[in-house]
Amino acid sequence: MRGMEYCPQCGSSSLVQDEEGGEIVCSNCGLVISHRIPDRRPEWKHYSFTKDDRERVGDPLTFLIHDMGLSTTTLEYDLHSYSISRILKKNIVESGDKSLMKTLSAIHSLSSKMHLPESVEENAALIVRRLWKKGLRLGRNCKGLAAASLYVSSKMFSMPRNMREFIINSGISRKTFWDSYKKIIQDTGIKKDPRTIDIMISKIVNQSNLKGEVENLANKIVEMARDMKIVDGRKPDGLAAAAVYL
């Protein structure tokens, strides 16, 4: 706990370090001062009995963190010139684009809520990064991009989920979802999946003011048609209309 002698909230010097969780907690007021204590020493994994045969290891890379987990946050506390909130705020600003961080957080939240696989979540984060690199401001529509990127990603991994699920669970409008979906298709170079007839089914159901049960049943009919190999060569819009009618 070098550099930290007093609690910045109550001024108490009764600071306790949780060795297992790596947290520093004030025993007087209960303030969690640090969630992680950075270790400046390299962690080594041994693969042989010689000192030279060692490999540096650390946290795995992930697209869900703005810097892919490469940086280590180090907080140097100087209570005479900085408050913890100012230090944290400064660190966040320097760490990366806020809009990207906000959108990646939205992806993680929605993925957890819908119990999607980690592979789908990571791929959705990669899709959003492509948009970010093109200069798109993500923060204005982070929930829409999160829902649309997870939807596209689930299709790419052959784990399709109903589009309505993404809209409902993210709390966005259908228009917001479609705007984000079109942006992803246009700006990332990802091709539309010819199997996604459910998009057309959803449009027909919405325009006809039908219930969600109709959409679910229509999608099941299409899946049965695919299994029977009677989908190839037929127009998607015709198949969608027929499935909804049935």
Secondary structure as GFF3:
##gff-version 3
##sequence-region A 1 246
A	DSSP	beta_strand	15	18	.	.	.	ID=ss1
A	DSSP	beta_strand	23	26	.	.	.	ID=ss2
A	DSSP	beta_strand	32	34	.	.	.	ID=ss3
A	DSSP	beta_strand	44	46	.	.	.	ID=ss4
A	DSSP	beta_strand	54	56	.	.	.	ID=ss5
A	DSSP	alpha_helix	84	95	.	.	.	ID=ss6
A	DSSP	alpha_helix	98	114	.	.	.	ID=ss7
A	DSSP	alpha_helix	118	133	.	.	.	ID=ss8
A	DSSP	three_ten_helix	139	141	.	.	.	ID=ss9
A	DSSP	alpha_helix	142	156	.	.	.	ID=ss10
A	DSSP	alpha_helix	163	170	.	.	.	ID=ss11
A	DSSP	alpha_helix	174	188	.	.	.	ID=ss12
A	DSSP	alpha_helix	198	207	.	.	.	ID=ss13
A	DSSP	alpha_helix	212	227	.	.	.	ID=ss14
A	DSSP	alpha_helix	236	245	.	.	.	ID=ss15
###
